[in-house]
Amino acid sequence: MTAILSTLGIKDAIYGREVDAEMTDKKWKEMDDKALSTIQLCLSDATLQEVLSETTTMGLWNKLEETYMKNV
């Protein structure tokens, strides 16, 4: 997933706003929305239902890690 986000130039969204404080609010929102929807499109229906309430890329990413990276 990070490879896809990186290719699109939006990987920083998984780390939250503090990564690029120089970016305008509008540009940040556009990047975050693009990254959020890109991840959502890659999830199975069941997984998407578990995380659909997350409204930011960082929130979604953290929820996925919390849910699925426990056993790694």
PQR file with spaces between the fields and no chain letter, atoms N, CA, C, O and H, PARSE charges and radii, in Angstrom:
ATOM       1  N    MET     1       0.825   -1.195    0.000 -0.4000 1.5000
ATOM       2  CA   MET     1       0.000    0.000    0.000 -0.0000 2.0000
ATOM       3  C    MET     1       0.866    1.254    0.000  0.5500 1.7000
ATOM       4  O    MET     1       0.575    2.226   -0.697 -0.5500 1.4000
ATOM       5  N    THR     2       1.931    1.216    0.792 -0.4000 1.5000
ATOM       6  CA   THR     2       2.802    2.392    0.807 -0.0000 2.0000
ATOM       7  C    THR     2       3.452    2.628   -0.554  0.5500 1.7000
ATOM       8  O    THR     2       3.725    3.771   -0.920 -0.5500 1.4000
ATOM       9  H    THR     2       2.166    0.426    1.359  0.4000 1.0000
ATOM      10  N    ALA     3       3.700    1.557   -1.305 -0.4000 1.5000
ATOM      11  CA   ALA     3       4.279    1.720   -2.645 -0.0000 2.0000
ATOM      12  C    ALA     3       3.295    2.436   -3.565  0.5500 1.7000
ATOM      13  O    ALA     3       3.698    3.293   -4.352 -0.5500 1.4000
ATOM      14  H    ALA     3       3.478    0.628   -1.007  0.4000 1.0000
ATOM      15  N    ILE     4       2.026    2.097   -3.478 -0.4000 1.5000
ATOM      16  CA   ILE     4       1.017    2.765   -4.297 -0.0000 2.0000
ATOM      17  C    ILE     4       0.923    4.236   -3.917  0.5500 1.7000
ATOM      18  O    ILE     4       0.928    5.107   -4.787 -0.5500 1.4000
ATOM      19  H    ILE     4       1.699    1.401   -2.839  0.4000 1.0000
ATOM      20  N    LEU     5       0.837    4.512   -2.622 -0.4000 1.5000
ATOM      21  CA   LEU     5       0.741    5.904   -2.160 -0.0000 2.0000
ATOM      22  C    LEU     5       1.989    6.694   -2.549  0.5500 1.7000
ATOM      23  O    LEU     5       1.900    7.862   -2.927 -0.5500 1.4000
ATOM      24  H    LEU     5       0.833    3.804   -1.915  0.4000 1.0000
ATOM      25  N    SER     6       3.129    6.060   -2.456 -0.4000 1.5000
ATOM      26  CA   SER     6       4.383    6.722   -2.825 -0.0000 2.0000
ATOM      27  C    SER     6       4.416    7.054   -4.312  0.5500 1.7000
ATOM      28  O    SER     6       4.835    8.144   -4.701 -0.5500 1.4000
ATOM      29  H    SER     6       3.201    5.111   -2.149  0.4000 1.0000
ATOM      30  N    THR     7       3.976    6.120   -5.132 -0.4000 1.5000
ATOM      31  CA   THR     7       3.922    6.346   -6.578 -0.0000 2.0000
ATOM      32  C    THR     7       3.029    7.533   -6.919  0.5500 1.7000
ATOM      33  O    THR     7       3.318    8.296   -7.841 -0.5500 1.4000
ATOM      34  H    THR     7       3.635    5.235   -4.816  0.4000 1.0000
ATOM      35  N    LEU     8       1.943    7.681   -6.166 -0.4000 1.5000
ATOM      36  CA   LEU     8       1.014    8.786   -6.397 -0.0000 2.0000
ATOM      37  C    LEU     8       1.481   10.094   -5.745  0.5500 1.7000
ATOM      38  O    LEU     8       0.865   11.142   -5.943 -0.5500 1.4000
ATOM      39  H    LEU     8       1.709    7.061   -5.417  0.4000 1.0000
ATOM      40  N    GLY     9       2.570   10.030   -4.968 -0.4000 1.5000
ATOM      41  CA   GLY     9       3.101   11.221   -4.313 -0.0000 2.0000
ATOM      42  C    GLY     9       2.300   11.667   -3.102  0.5500 1.7000
ATOM      43  O    GLY     9       2.310   12.845   -2.747 -0.5500 1.4000
ATOM      44  H    GLY     9       3.070    9.179   -4.807  0.4000 1.0000
ATOM      45  N    ILE    10       1.602   10.724   -2.464 -0.4000 1.5000
ATOM      46  CA   ILE    10       0.722   11.080   -1.348 -0.0000 2.0000
ATOM      47  C    ILE    10       1.001   10.255   -0.088  0.5500 1.7000
ATOM      48  O    ILE    10       0.176   10.227    0.825 -0.5500 1.4000
ATOM      49  H    ILE    10       1.594    9.767   -2.753  0.4000 1.0000
ATOM      50  N    LYS    11       2.138    9.594   -0.033 -0.4000 1.5000
ATOM      51  CA   LYS    11       2.460    8.724    1.102 -0.0000 2.0000
ATOM      52  C    LYS    11       2.548    9.478    2.427  0.5500 1.7000
ATOM      53  O    LYS    11       2.245    8.907    3.475 -0.5500 1.4000
ATOM      54  H    LYS    11       2.808    9.618   -0.775  0.4000 1.0000
ATOM      55  N    ASP    12       2.950   10.733    2.402 -0.4000 1.5000
ATOM      56  CA   ASP    12       3.086   11.499    3.651 -0.0000 2.0000
ATOM      57  C    ASP    12       1.770   11.601    4.420  0.5500 1.7000
ATOM      58  O    ASP    12       1.780   11.866    5.622 -0.5500 1.4000
ATOM      59  H    ASP    12       3.196   11.196    1.551  0.4000 1.0000
ATOM      60  N    ALA    13       0.650   11.397    3.751 -0.4000 1.5000
ATOM      61  CA   ALA    13      -0.645   11.503    4.417 -0.0000 2.0000
ATOM      62  C    ALA    13      -0.804   10.479    5.539  0.5500 1.7000
ATOM      63  O    ALA    13      -1.550   10.728    6.486 -0.5500 1.4000
ATOM      64  H    ALA    13       0.642   11.182    2.774  0.4000 1.0000
ATOM      65  N    ILE    14      -0.126    9.338    5.461 -0.4000 1.5000
ATOM      66  CA   ILE    14      -0.268    8.334    6.512 -0.0000 2.0000
ATOM      67  C    ILE    14       0.407    8.771    7.805  0.5500 1.7000
ATOM      68  O    ILE    14       0.136    8.209    8.866 -0.5500 1.4000
ATOM      69  H    ILE    14       0.480    9.135    4.692  0.4000 1.0000
ATOM      70  N    TYR    15       1.276    9.762    7.728 -0.4000 1.5000
ATOM      71  CA   TYR    15       1.990   10.239    8.913 -0.0000 2.0000
ATOM      72  C    TYR    15       1.344   11.452    9.555  0.5500 1.7000
ATOM      73  O    TYR    15       1.766   11.869   10.634 -0.5500 1.4000
ATOM      74  H    TYR    15       1.496   10.219    6.866  0.4000 1.0000
ATOM      75  N    GLY    16       0.345   12.024    8.930 -0.4000 1.5000
ATOM      76  CA   GLY    16      -0.353   13.168    9.493 -0.0000 2.0000
ATOM      77  C    GLY    16       0.205   14.497    9.041  0.5500 1.7000
ATOM      78  O    GLY    16       1.235   14.567    8.370 -0.5500 1.4000
ATOM      79  H    GLY    16       0.002   11.686    8.054  0.4000 1.0000
ATOM      80  N    ARG    17      -0.478   15.525    9.413 -0.4000 1.5000
ATOM      81  CA   ARG    17      -0.195   16.884    8.940 -0.0000 2.0000
ATOM      82  C    ARG    17       1.181   17.413    9.321  0.5500 1.7000
ATOM      83  O    ARG    17       1.766   18.187    8.564 -0.5500 1.4000
ATOM      84  H    ARG    17      -1.315   15.468    9.958  0.4000 1.0000
ATOM      85  N    GLU    18       1.708   17.019   10.466 -0.4000 1.5000
ATOM      86  CA   GLU    18       2.977   17.595   10.914 -0.0000 2.0000
ATOM      87  C    GLU    18       4.148   17.312    9.976  0.5500 1.7000
ATOM      88  O    GLU    18       5.179   17.979   10.060 -0.5500 1.4000
ATOM      89  H    GLU    18       1.232   16.390   11.081  0.4000 1.0000
ATOM      90  N    VAL    19       4.003   16.335    9.087 -0.4000 1.5000
ATOM      91  CA   VAL    19       5.083   16.017    8.152 -0.0000 2.0000
ATOM      92  C    VAL    19       5.344   17.180    7.207  0.5500 1.7000
ATOM      93  O    VAL    19       6.498   17.484    6.905 -0.5500 1.4000
ATOM      94  H    VAL    19       3.166   15.793    9.018  0.4000 1.0000
ATOM      95  N    ASP    20       4.306   17.820    6.747 -0.4000 1.5000
ATOM      96  CA   ASP    20       4.470   18.924    5.797 -0.0000 2.0000
ATOM      97  C    ASP    20       3.663   20.127    6.266  0.5500 1.7000
ATOM      98  O    ASP    20       2.597   20.418    5.724 -0.5500 1.4000
ATOM      99  H    ASP    20       3.369   17.573    6.993  0.4000 1.0000
ATOM     100  N    ALA    21       4.164   20.806    7.250 -0.4000 1.5000
ATOM     101  CA   ALA    21       3.476   21.970    7.799 -0.0000 2.0000
ATOM     102  C    ALA    21       3.452   23.134    6.818  0.5500 1.7000
ATOM     103  O    ALA    21       2.668   24.067    6.989 -0.5500 1.4000
ATOM     104  H    ALA    21       5.031   20.570    7.690  0.4000 1.0000
ATOM     105  N    GLU    22       4.294   23.094    5.800 -0.4000 1.5000
ATOM     106  CA   GLU    22       4.376   24.162    4.811 -0.0000 2.0000
ATOM     107  C    GLU    22       3.222   24.122    3.801  0.5500 1.7000
ATOM     108  O    GLU    22       2.904   25.136    3.180 -0.5500 1.4000
ATOM     109  H    GLU    22       4.931   22.336    5.660  0.4000 1.0000
ATOM     110  N    MET    23       2.605   22.961    3.640 -0.4000 1.5000
ATOM     111  CA   MET    23       1.543   22.795    2.664 -0.0000 2.0000
ATOM     112  C    MET    23       0.287   23.548    3.104  0.5500 1.7000
ATOM     113  O    MET    23      -0.045   23.566    4.289 -0.5500 1.4000
ATOM     114  H    MET    23       2.864   22.137    4.145  0.4000 1.0000
ATOM     115  N    THR    24      -0.397   24.158    2.163 -0.4000 1.5000
ATOM     116  CA   THR    24      -1.629   24.872    2.497 -0.0000 2.0000
ATOM     117  C    THR    24      -2.688   23.880    2.965  0.5500 1.7000
ATOM     118  O    THR    24      -2.626   22.695    2.637 -0.5500 1.4000
ATOM     119  H    THR    24      -0.127   24.143    1.200  0.4000 1.0000
ATOM     120  N    ASP    25      -3.656   24.367    3.728 -0.4000 1.5000
ATOM     121  CA   ASP    25      -4.729   23.512    4.229 -0.0000 2.0000
ATOM     122  C    ASP    25      -5.482   22.849    3.082  0.5500 1.7000
ATOM     123  O    ASP    25      -5.829   21.670    3.160 -0.5500 1.4000
ATOM     124  H    ASP    25      -3.706   25.330    3.994  0.4000 1.0000
ATOM     125  N    LYS    26      -5.732   23.600    2.028 -0.4000 1.5000
ATOM     126  CA   LYS    26      -6.467   23.067    0.887 -0.0000 2.0000
ATOM     127  C    LYS    26      -5.697   21.942    0.212  0.5500 1.7000
ATOM     128  O    LYS    26      -6.268   20.894   -0.090 -0.5500 1.4000
ATOM     129  H    LYS    26      -5.450   24.558    1.964  0.4000 1.0000
ATOM     130  N    LYS    27      -4.408   22.150   -0.025 -0.4000 1.5000
ATOM     131  CA   LYS    27      -3.573   21.129   -0.664 -0.0000 2.0000
ATOM     132  C    LYS    27      -3.468   19.892    0.227  0.5500 1.7000
ATOM     133  O    LYS    27      -3.523   18.762   -0.257 -0.5500 1.4000
ATOM     134  H    LYS    27      -3.945   23.001    0.221  0.4000 1.0000
ATOM     135  N    TRP    28      -3.317   20.118    1.541 -0.4000 1.5000
ATOM     136  CA   TRP    28      -3.230   18.988    2.464 -0.0000 2.0000
ATOM     137  C    TRP    28      -4.531   18.172    2.422  0.5500 1.7000
ATOM     138  O    TRP    28      -4.485   16.944    2.362 -0.5500 1.4000
ATOM     139  H    TRP    28      -3.273   21.036    1.934  0.4000 1.0000
ATOM     140  N    LYS    29      -5.674   18.837    2.453 -0.4000 1.5000
ATOM     141  CA   LYS    29      -6.968   18.155    2.428 -0.0000 2.0000
ATOM     142  C    LYS    29      -7.118   17.354    1.142  0.5500 1.7000
ATOM     143  O    LYS    29      -7.609   16.225    1.167 -0.5500 1.4000
ATOM     144  H    LYS    29      -5.711   19.835    2.501  0.4000 1.0000
ATOM     145  N    GLU    30      -6.705   17.921    0.033 -0.4000 1.5000
ATOM     146  CA   GLU    30      -6.768   17.209   -1.246 -0.0000 2.0000
ATOM     147  C    GLU    30      -5.905   15.950   -1.211  0.5500 1.7000
ATOM     148  O    GLU    30      -6.338   14.884   -1.650 -0.5500 1.4000
ATOM     149  H    GLU    30      -6.307   18.838    0.012  0.4000 1.0000
ATOM     150  N    MET    31      -4.680   16.076   -0.687 -0.4000 1.5000
ATOM     151  CA   MET    31      -3.782   14.929   -0.603 -0.0000 2.0000
ATOM     152  C    MET    31      -4.346   13.874    0.348  0.5500 1.7000
ATOM     153  O    MET    31      -4.326   12.682    0.043 -0.5500 1.4000
ATOM     154  H    MET    31      -4.328   16.942   -0.331  0.4000 1.0000
ATOM     155  N    ASP    32      -4.846   14.314    1.492 -0.4000 1.5000
ATOM     156  CA   ASP    32      -5.385   13.384    2.475 -0.0000 2.0000
ATOM     157  C    ASP    32      -6.598   12.651    1.915  0.5500 1.7000
ATOM     158  O    ASP    32      -6.720   11.438    2.087 -0.5500 1.4000
ATOM     159  H    ASP    32      -4.863   15.283    1.740  0.4000 1.0000
ATOM     160  N    ASP    33      -7.484   13.363    1.257 -0.4000 1.5000
ATOM     161  CA   ASP    33      -8.665   12.731    0.645 -0.0000 2.0000
ATOM     162  C    ASP    33      -8.265   11.710   -0.424  0.5500 1.7000
ATOM     163  O    ASP    33      -8.851   10.631   -0.510 -0.5500 1.4000
ATOM     164  H    ASP    33      -7.385   14.348    1.117  0.4000 1.0000
ATOM     165  N    LYS    34      -7.276   12.055   -1.224 -0.4000 1.5000
ATOM     166  CA   LYS    34      -6.812   11.157   -2.279 -0.0000 2.0000
ATOM     167  C    LYS    34      -6.196    9.890   -1.683  0.5500 1.7000
ATOM     168  O    LYS    34      -6.461    8.785   -2.155 -0.5500 1.4000
ATOM     169  H    LYS    34      -6.800   12.932   -1.154  0.4000 1.0000
ATOM     170  N    ALA    35      -5.381   10.055   -0.658 -0.4000 1.5000
ATOM     171  CA   ALA    35      -4.752    8.903   -0.007 -0.0000 2.0000
ATOM     172  C    ALA    35      -5.796    8.042    0.700  0.5500 1.7000
ATOM     173  O    ALA    35      -5.748    6.815    0.616 -0.5500 1.4000
ATOM     174  H    ALA    35      -5.166   10.953   -0.275  0.4000 1.0000
ATOM     175  N    LEU    36      -6.731    8.675    1.391 -0.4000 1.5000
ATOM     176  CA   LEU    36      -7.786    7.953    2.099 -0.0000 2.0000
ATOM     177  C    LEU    36      -8.604    7.105    1.130  0.5500 1.7000
ATOM     178  O    LEU    36      -8.838    5.922    1.378 -0.5500 1.4000
ATOM     179  H    LEU    36      -6.770    9.672    1.459  0.4000 1.0000
ATOM     180  N    SER    37      -9.030    7.703    0.043 -0.4000 1.5000
ATOM     181  CA   SER    37      -9.851    6.960   -0.914 -0.0000 2.0000
ATOM     182  C    SER    37      -9.045    5.875   -1.629  0.5500 1.7000
ATOM     183  O    SER    37      -9.593    4.824   -1.960 -0.5500 1.4000
ATOM     184  H    SER    37      -8.839    8.664   -0.158  0.4000 1.0000
ATOM     185  N    THR    38      -7.764    6.110   -1.870 -0.4000 1.5000
ATOM     186  CA   THR    38      -6.920    5.098   -2.503 -0.0000 2.0000
ATOM     187  C    THR    38      -6.823    3.862   -1.615  0.5500 1.7000
ATOM     188  O    THR    38      -6.946    2.736   -2.096 -0.5500 1.4000
ATOM     189  H    THR    38      -7.319    6.964   -1.601  0.4000 1.0000
ATOM     190  N    ILE    39      -6.606    4.071   -0.337 -0.4000 1.5000
ATOM     191  CA   ILE    39      -6.532    2.936    0.594 -0.0000 2.0000
ATOM     192  C    ILE    39      -7.886    2.234    0.670  0.5500 1.7000
ATOM     193  O    ILE    39      -7.958    1.007    0.606 -0.5500 1.4000
ATOM     194  H    ILE    39      -6.506    4.986    0.054  0.4000 1.0000
ATOM     195  N    GLN    40      -8.954    3.011    0.807 -0.4000 1.5000
ATOM     196  CA   GLN    40     -10.292    2.417    0.908 -0.0000 2.0000
ATOM     197  C    GLN    40     -10.608    1.544   -0.300  0.5500 1.7000
ATOM     198  O    GLN    40     -11.215    0.484   -0.152 -0.5500 1.4000
ATOM     199  H    GLN    40      -8.896    4.008    0.860  0.4000 1.0000
ATOM     200  N    LEU    41     -10.207    1.970   -1.483 -0.4000 1.5000
ATOM     201  CA   LEU    41     -10.476    1.197   -2.697 -0.0000 2.0000
ATOM     202  C    LEU    41      -9.722   -0.132   -2.736  0.5500 1.7000
ATOM     203  O    LEU    41     -10.098   -1.038   -3.479 -0.5500 1.4000
ATOM     204  H    LEU    41      -9.713    2.832   -1.604  0.4000 1.0000
ATOM     205  N    CYS    42      -8.673   -0.248   -1.946 -0.4000 1.5000
ATOM     206  CA   CYS    42      -7.877   -1.479   -1.918 -0.0000 2.0000
ATOM     207  C    CYS    42      -8.332   -2.461   -0.839  0.5500 1.7000
ATOM     208  O    CYS    42      -7.809   -3.572   -0.759 -0.5500 1.4000
ATOM     209  H    CYS    42      -8.368    0.488   -1.342  0.4000 1.0000
ATOM     210  N    LEU    43      -9.285   -2.072   -0.023 -0.4000 1.5000
ATOM     211  CA   LEU    43      -9.737   -2.921    1.078 -0.0000 2.0000
ATOM     212  C    LEU    43     -10.894   -3.818    0.651  0.5500 1.7000
ATOM     213  O    LEU    43     -11.683   -3.472   -0.228 -0.5500 1.4000
ATOM     214  H    LEU    43      -9.710   -1.169   -0.088  0.4000 1.0000
ATOM     215  N    SER    44     -10.972   -4.966    1.290 -0.4000 1.5000
ATOM     216  CA   SER    44     -12.133   -5.834    1.066 -0.0000 2.0000
ATOM     217  C    SER    44     -13.354   -5.165    1.687  0.5500 1.7000
ATOM     218  O    SER    44     -13.221   -4.271    2.522 -0.5500 1.4000
ATOM     219  H    SER    44     -10.332   -5.247    2.005  0.4000 1.0000
ATOM     220  N    ASP    45     -14.530   -5.595    1.281 -0.4000 1.5000
ATOM     221  CA   ASP    45     -15.759   -5.019    1.823 -0.0000 2.0000
ATOM     222  C    ASP    45     -15.827   -5.167    3.342  0.5500 1.7000
ATOM     223  O    ASP    45     -16.220   -4.232    4.039 -0.5500 1.4000
ATOM     224  H    ASP    45     -14.638   -6.321    0.602  0.4000 1.0000
ATOM     225  N    ALA    46     -15.448   -6.332    3.853 -0.4000 1.5000
ATOM     226  CA   ALA    46     -15.506   -6.583    5.300 -0.0000 2.0000
ATOM     227  C    ALA    46     -14.550   -5.660    6.057  0.5500 1.7000
ATOM     228  O    ALA    46     -14.915   -5.096    7.090 -0.5500 1.4000
ATOM     229  H    ALA    46     -15.129   -7.092    3.286  0.4000 1.0000
ATOM     230  N    THR    47     -13.344   -5.508    5.550 -0.4000 1.5000
ATOM     231  CA   THR    47     -12.363   -4.636    6.195 -0.0000 2.0000
ATOM     232  C    THR    47     -12.806   -3.185    6.106  0.5500 1.7000
ATOM     233  O    THR    47     -12.684   -2.438    7.078 -0.5500 1.4000
ATOM     234  H    THR    47     -13.048   -5.966    4.711  0.4000 1.0000
ATOM     235  N    LEU    48     -13.314   -2.783    4.963 -0.4000 1.5000
ATOM     236  CA   LEU    48     -13.788   -1.414    4.790 -0.0000 2.0000
ATOM     237  C    LEU    48     -14.878   -1.080    5.810  0.5500 1.7000
ATOM     238  O    LEU    48     -14.894    0.019    6.365 -0.5500 1.4000
ATOM     239  H    LEU    48     -13.413   -3.389    4.174  0.4000 1.0000
ATOM     240  N    GLN    49     -15.774   -2.012    6.055 -0.4000 1.5000
ATOM     241  CA   GLN    49     -16.849   -1.782    7.032 -0.0000 2.0000
ATOM     242  C    GLN    49     -16.290   -1.529    8.430  0.5500 1.7000
ATOM     243  O    GLN    49     -16.874   -0.772    9.205 -0.5500 1.4000
ATOM     244  H    GLN    49     -15.761   -2.905    5.605  0.4000 1.0000
ATOM     245  N    GLU    50     -15.163   -2.158    8.753 -0.4000 1.5000
ATOM     246  CA   GLU    50     -14.541   -2.003   10.066 -0.0000 2.0000
ATOM     247  C    GLU    50     -13.909   -0.624   10.252  0.5500 1.7000
ATOM     248  O    GLU    50     -13.794   -0.151   11.383 -0.5500 1.4000
ATOM     249  H    GLU    50     -14.688   -2.773    8.123  0.4000 1.0000
ATOM     250  N    VAL    51     -13.503    0.019    9.180 -0.4000 1.5000
ATOM     251  CA   VAL    51     -12.743    1.267    9.282 -0.0000 2.0000
ATOM     252  C    VAL    51     -13.419    2.451    8.604  0.5500 1.7000
ATOM     253  O    VAL    51     -12.822    3.522    8.491 -0.5500 1.4000
ATOM     254  H    VAL    51     -13.597   -0.366    8.261  0.4000 1.0000
ATOM     255  N    LEU    52     -14.644    2.274    8.155 -0.4000 1.5000
ATOM     256  CA   LEU    52     -15.330    3.312    7.382 -0.0000 2.0000
ATOM     257  C    LEU    52     -15.538    4.604    8.164  0.5500 1.7000
ATOM     258  O    LEU    52     -15.707    5.662    7.559 -0.5500 1.4000
ATOM     259  H    LEU    52     -15.129    1.404    8.247  0.4000 1.0000
ATOM     260  N    SER    53     -15.531    4.541    9.484 -0.4000 1.5000
ATOM     261  CA   SER    53     -15.744    5.740   10.290 -0.0000 2.0000
ATOM     262  C    SER    53     -14.507    6.646   10.340  0.5500 1.7000
ATOM     263  O    SER    53     -14.607    7.798   10.763 -0.5500 1.4000
ATOM     264  H    SER    53     -15.394    3.681    9.975  0.4000 1.0000
ATOM     265  N    GLU    54     -13.360    6.147    9.918 -0.4000 1.5000
ATOM     266  CA   GLU    54     -12.139    6.954    9.919 -0.0000 2.0000
ATOM     267  C    GLU    54     -12.206    7.980    8.792  0.5500 1.7000
ATOM     268  O    GLU    54     -12.519    7.640    7.651 -0.5500 1.4000
ATOM     269  H    GLU    54     -13.279    5.211    9.574  0.4000 1.0000
ATOM     270  N    THR    55     -11.911    9.232    9.118 -0.4000 1.5000
ATOM     271  CA   THR    55     -12.062   10.310    8.134 -0.0000 2.0000
ATOM     272  C    THR    55     -10.738   10.896    7.650  0.5500 1.7000
ATOM     273  O    THR    55     -10.723   11.762    6.775 -0.5500 1.4000
ATOM     274  H    THR    55     -11.657    9.508   10.045  0.4000 1.0000
ATOM     275  N    THR    56      -9.631   10.426    8.219 -0.4000 1.5000
ATOM     276  CA   THR    56      -8.320   10.880    7.765 -0.0000 2.0000
ATOM     277  C    THR    56      -7.464    9.679    7.409  0.5500 1.7000
ATOM     278  O    THR    56      -7.689    8.575    7.905 -0.5500 1.4000
ATOM     279  H    THR    56      -9.644    9.723    8.930  0.4000 1.0000
ATOM     280  N    THR    57      -6.493    9.896    6.559 -0.4000 1.5000
ATOM     281  CA   THR    57      -5.595    8.814    6.168 -0.0000 2.0000
ATOM     282  C    THR    57      -4.838    8.281    7.369  0.5500 1.7000
ATOM     283  O    THR    57      -4.717    7.068    7.542 -0.5500 1.4000
ATOM     284  H    THR    57      -6.310   10.792    6.156  0.4000 1.0000
ATOM     285  N    MET    58      -4.330    9.177    8.197 -0.4000 1.5000
ATOM     286  CA   MET    58      -3.577    8.744    9.372 -0.0000 2.0000
ATOM     287  C    MET    58      -4.460    7.918   10.307  0.5500 1.7000
ATOM     288  O    MET    58      -4.017    6.897   10.832 -0.5500 1.4000
ATOM     289  H    MET    58      -4.428   10.162    8.057  0.4000 1.0000
ATOM     290  N    GLY    59      -5.693    8.345   10.517 -0.4000 1.5000
ATOM     291  CA   GLY    59      -6.616    7.609   11.372 -0.0000 2.0000
ATOM     292  C    GLY    59      -6.902    6.229   10.807  0.5500 1.7000
ATOM     293  O    GLY    59      -6.913    5.240   11.539 -0.5500 1.4000
ATOM     294  H    GLY    59      -6.054    9.175   10.091  0.4000 1.0000
ATOM     295  N    LEU    60      -7.134    6.165    9.507 -0.4000 1.5000
ATOM     296  CA   LEU    60      -7.387    4.887    8.845 -0.0000 2.0000
ATOM     297  C    LEU    60      -6.169    3.984    8.941  0.5500 1.7000
ATOM     298  O    LEU    60      -6.292    2.805    9.272 -0.5500 1.4000
ATOM     299  H    LEU    60      -7.125    6.969    8.912  0.4000 1.0000
ATOM     300  N    TRP    61      -5.008    4.524    8.658 -0.4000 1.5000
ATOM     301  CA   TRP    61      -3.773    3.759    8.687 -0.0000 2.0000
ATOM     302  C    TRP    61      -3.524    3.189   10.084  0.5500 1.7000
ATOM     303  O    TRP    61      -3.182    2.016   10.233 -0.5500 1.4000
ATOM     304  H    TRP    61      -4.908    5.482    8.390  0.4000 1.0000
ATOM     305  N    ASN    62      -3.699    4.032   11.102 -0.4000 1.5000
ATOM     306  CA   ASN    62      -3.498    3.588   12.479 -0.0000 2.0000
ATOM     307  C    ASN    62      -4.490    2.497   12.865  0.5500 1.7000
ATOM     308  O    ASN    62      -4.120    1.532   13.534 -0.5500 1.4000
ATOM     309  H    ASN    62      -3.977    4.985   10.981  0.4000 1.0000
ATOM     310  N    LYS    63      -5.741    2.640   12.452 -0.4000 1.5000
ATOM     311  CA   LYS    63      -6.762    1.628   12.737 -0.0000 2.0000
ATOM     312  C    LYS    63      -6.413    0.307   12.070  0.5500 1.7000
ATOM     313  O    LYS    63      -6.550   -0.751   12.684 -0.5500 1.4000
ATOM     314  H    LYS    63      -6.041    3.424   11.908  0.4000 1.0000
ATOM     315  N    LEU    64      -5.968    0.355   10.830 -0.4000 1.5000
ATOM     316  CA   LEU    64      -5.577   -0.870   10.136 -0.0000 2.0000
ATOM     317  C    LEU    64      -4.386   -1.539   10.820  0.5500 1.7000
ATOM     318  O    LEU    64      -4.368   -2.758   10.989 -0.5500 1.4000
ATOM     319  H    LEU    64      -5.857    1.214   10.331  0.4000 1.0000
ATOM     320  N    GLU    65      -3.400   -0.745   11.209 -0.4000 1.5000
ATOM     321  CA   GLU    65      -2.244   -1.303   11.916 -0.0000 2.0000
ATOM     322  C    GLU    65      -2.667   -1.925   13.244  0.5500 1.7000
ATOM     323  O    GLU    65      -2.237   -3.026   13.587 -0.5500 1.4000
ATOM     324  H    GLU    65      -3.415    0.246   11.072  0.4000 1.0000
ATOM     325  N    GLU    66      -3.504   -1.219   13.982 -0.4000 1.5000
ATOM     326  CA   GLU    66      -3.985   -1.694   15.278 -0.0000 2.0000
ATOM     327  C    GLU    66      -4.757   -3.010   15.133  0.5500 1.7000
ATOM     328  O    GLU    66      -4.640   -3.902   15.973 -0.5500 1.4000
ATOM     329  H    GLU    66      -3.854   -0.325   13.703  0.4000 1.0000
ATOM     330  N    THR    67      -5.524   -3.119   14.086 -0.4000 1.5000
ATOM     331  CA   THR    67      -6.364   -4.286   13.874 -0.0000 2.0000
ATOM     332  C    THR    67      -5.611   -5.467   13.275  0.5500 1.7000
ATOM     333  O    THR    67      -5.833   -6.609   13.677 -0.5500 1.4000
ATOM     334  H    THR    67      -5.619   -2.394   13.404  0.4000 1.0000
ATOM     335  N    TYR    68      -4.729   -5.206   12.325 -0.4000 1.5000
ATOM     336  CA   TYR    68      -4.142   -6.301   11.561 -0.0000 2.0000
ATOM     337  C    TYR    68      -2.665   -6.547   11.786  0.5500 1.7000
ATOM     338  O    TYR    68      -2.151   -7.564   11.321 -0.5500 1.4000
ATOM     339  H    TYR    68      -4.549   -4.278   11.998  0.4000 1.0000
ATOM     340  N    MET    69      -1.967   -5.678   12.467 -0.4000 1.5000
ATOM     341  CA   MET    69      -0.539   -5.880   12.668 -0.0000 2.0000
ATOM     342  C    MET    69      -0.218   -6.430   14.059  0.5500 1.7000
ATOM     343  O    MET    69       0.949   -6.466   14.448 -0.5500 1.4000
ATOM     344  H    MET    69      -2.385   -4.852   12.845  0.4000 1.0000
ATOM     345  N    LYS    70      -1.218   -6.851   14.801 -0.4000 1.5000
ATOM     346  CA   LYS    70      -1.017   -7.377   16.149 -0.0000 2.0000
ATOM     347  C    LYS    70      -0.131   -8.611   16.163  0.5500 1.7000
ATOM     348  O    LYS    70       0.705   -8.764   17.054 -0.5500 1.4000
ATOM     349  H    LYS    70      -2.167   -6.822   14.485  0.4000 1.0000
ATOM     350  N    ASN    71      -0.301   -9.482   15.200 -0.4000 1.5000
ATOM     351  CA   ASN    71       0.383  -10.776   15.202 -0.0000 2.0000
ATOM     352  C    ASN    71       1.703  -10.791   14.449  0.5500 1.7000
ATOM     353  O    ASN    71       2.309  -11.851   14.293 -0.5500 1.4000
ATOM     354  H    ASN    71      -0.979   -9.358   14.476  0.4000 1.0000
ATOM     355  N    VAL    72       2.151   -9.659   13.990 -0.4000 1.5000
ATOM     356  CA   VAL    72       3.380   -9.620   13.196 -0.0000 2.0000
ATOM     357  C    VAL    72       4.577   -9.416   14.098  0.5500 1.7000
ATOM     358  O    VAL    72       5.709   -9.355   13.617 -0.5500 1.4000
ATOM     359  H    VAL    72       1.659   -8.798   14.118  0.4000 1.0000
